[in-house]
Amino acid sequence: MFEKLKQIKDLRAQAKTMQNALSGESASVEKNGVKITINGNLEITELTIAEGAGAATVKDAANEAIKKVQKIIAQKMQDMGGLKNFGL
């Protein structure tokens, strides 16, 4: 039982390490007067909307930025050894 608790503690430590590494990543997209930056935690860290930019442009730029940062996260996770380090 104590071995399982140790494994859980190790997994939490590995997850925290990976989360910290990923939070430093970000991706930006500029599109038709909209600039959006999203970090590795998928939080918007910067949003600039020019006058006249429509909601559809904001949505498209946000979706593009999310996809971009997801690719960065996937590559970073692969470089860090992927999920095999988590026993999955």
HELIX and SHEET records of a PDB file:
HELIX    1   1 PHE A    2  SER A   23  1                                  22    
HELIX    2   2 ALA A   55  ASP A   79  1                                  25    
HELIX    3   3 GLY A   82  PHE A   86  5                                   5    
SHEET    1   A 3 SER A  26  LYS A  31  0                                        
SHEET    2   A 3 VAL A  34  ASN A  39 -1                                        
SHEET    3   A 3 ILE A  44  ILE A  49 -1                                        
END                                                                             
